[in-house]
Amino acid sequence: MWQLYDQLIAEIPDDIRVEVIVKTRHRILISNGQTLGVAMHYPSNEVTPDLQTFVGQPLAEVAQLVKSWNFQLAAVGMAAINSFFNQFQRADQFQVTGDKDVFQQLYKLPTKLKIATIGHFHCLKRYPDLPHDLHVFELNPLAGDYPAVASEFLLPEMDVVFITGSTLVNKTLPRLLELSTNSQRILVGPSCPMSPLLFDHGVDQIAASLYELDLLKEIEPLDKSQLSLSKKGIPIILRKKEWKNETS
């Protein structure tokens, strides 16, 4: 289970340290002084240490927290990982296939495919006329959603699966990738690390979000408890560098 996590952490140099850590309503942000990483955190009643105690610690050590079963701490670890991987300079390790909403791809696919989303992506409201059979699996299901446990039974039937990057935080990604081996699998959101290692574990596309370091100055005077970063990220869609578009 831990192979992907250990591989990601192993790539972080020992001499990089956490310089800034910020918690907003839904996100943890970590800066190493050069780049900024973001991860979604889950509501929790567990006691967590003052996040400022992580400032000055080696980034690789803080990244180890991603393996914690305290999901607040796991989000800190994921943000630390992303602060190393998620930078514009790393784009040349991939084939960049887009810089818009990844769900726009659904209009280019053959009709009547079975599409799954792991997580309730509210941006799908922009596409009410999708010509596909859509299944939404959600930990806290809304009307029309499937409970997350239903993925154990239904995910193997899907043609395309969009998986929220926060599944790295709650440790469900390895199992979801096992269940969807016959599907095209797209990892989506600000919690996604821009690492080619994901392709080795079955991910076909990474739809990540990049955040500029100047964002910290922008949000510094704001109320972090109410702050939303949903429109602050710069979307980037990535495939393996050798990927060929057979339809072009």
Secondary structure in CASP SS format (residue, H / E / C, confidence):
PFRMAT SS
TARGET T0000
AUTHOR 0000-0000-0000
METHOD secondary structure of the structure
MODEL  1
M C 1.00
W C 1.00
Q H 1.00
L H 1.00
Y H 1.00
D H 1.00
Q H 1.00
L H 1.00
I H 1.00
A H 1.00
E C 1.00
I C 1.00
P C 1.00
D C 1.00
D C 1.00
I C 1.00
R E 1.00
V C 1.00
E C 1.00
V E 1.00
I E 1.00
V E 1.00
K E 1.00
T C 1.00
R C 1.00
H C 1.00
R E 1.00
I E 1.00
L E 1.00
I E 1.00
S E 1.00
N C 1.00
G C 1.00
Q C 1.00
T C 1.00
L E 1.00
G E 1.00
V E 1.00
A E 1.00
M E 1.00
H C 1.00
Y C 1.00
P C 1.00
S C 1.00
N C 1.00
E C 1.00
V C 1.00
T C 1.00
P C 1.00
D C 1.00
L H 1.00
Q H 1.00
T H 1.00
F H 1.00
V C 1.00
G C 1.00
Q C 1.00
P E 1.00
L H 1.00
A H 1.00
E H 1.00
V H 1.00
A H 1.00
Q H 1.00
L H 1.00
V H 1.00
K H 1.00
S C 1.00
W C 1.00
N C 1.00
F H 1.00
Q H 1.00
L H 1.00
A H 1.00
A H 1.00
V H 1.00
G H 1.00
M H 1.00
A H 1.00
A H 1.00
I H 1.00
N H 1.00
S H 1.00
F H 1.00
F H 1.00
N C 1.00
Q C 1.00
F H 1.00
Q H 1.00
R H 1.00
A H 1.00
D H 1.00
Q H 1.00
F C 1.00
Q E 1.00
V E 1.00
T E 1.00
G E 1.00
D C 1.00
K C 1.00
D C 1.00
V H 1.00
F H 1.00
Q H 1.00
Q H 1.00
L H 1.00
Y H 1.00
K C 1.00
L C 1.00
P C 1.00
T C 1.00
K C 1.00
L C 1.00
K E 1.00
I E 1.00
A E 1.00
T E 1.00
I E 1.00
G C 1.00
H C 1.00
F C 1.00
H H 1.00
C H 1.00
L H 1.00
K H 1.00
R H 1.00
Y C 1.00
P C 1.00
D C 1.00
L C 1.00
P C 1.00
H C 1.00
D E 1.00
L E 1.00
H E 1.00
V E 1.00
F E 1.00
E E 1.00
L C 1.00
N C 1.00
P C 1.00
L C 1.00
A C 1.00
G C 1.00
D C 1.00
Y E 1.00
P E 1.00
A H 1.00
V H 1.00
A H 1.00
S H 1.00
E H 1.00
F H 1.00
L H 1.00
L H 1.00
P H 1.00
E H 1.00
M C 1.00
D C 1.00
V E 1.00
V E 1.00
F E 1.00
I E 1.00
T E 1.00
G H 1.00
S H 1.00
T H 1.00
L H 1.00
V C 1.00
N C 1.00
K C 1.00
T C 1.00
L H 1.00
P H 1.00
R H 1.00
L H 1.00
L H 1.00
E H 1.00
L H 1.00
S C 1.00
T C 1.00
N C 1.00
S C 1.00
Q E 1.00
R E 1.00
I E 1.00
L E 1.00
V E 1.00
G C 1.00
P C 1.00
S C 1.00
C C 1.00
P C 1.00
M C 1.00
S C 1.00
P C 1.00
L H 1.00
L H 1.00
F H 1.00
D H 1.00
H C 1.00
G C 1.00
V C 1.00
D C 1.00
Q E 1.00
I E 1.00
A E 1.00
A E 1.00
S E 1.00
L E 1.00
Y C 1.00
E C 1.00
L C 1.00
D C 1.00
L H 1.00
L H 1.00
K H 1.00
E H 1.00
I H 1.00
E C 1.00
P C 1.00
L C 1.00
D C 1.00
K C 1.00
S C 1.00
Q C 1.00
L C 1.00
S C 1.00
L C 1.00
S C 1.00
K C 1.00
K C 1.00
G C 1.00
I E 1.00
P E 1.00
I E 1.00
I E 1.00
L E 1.00
R E 1.00
K C 1.00
K C 1.00
E C 1.00
W C 1.00
K C 1.00
N C 1.00
E C 1.00
T C 1.00
S C 1.00
END
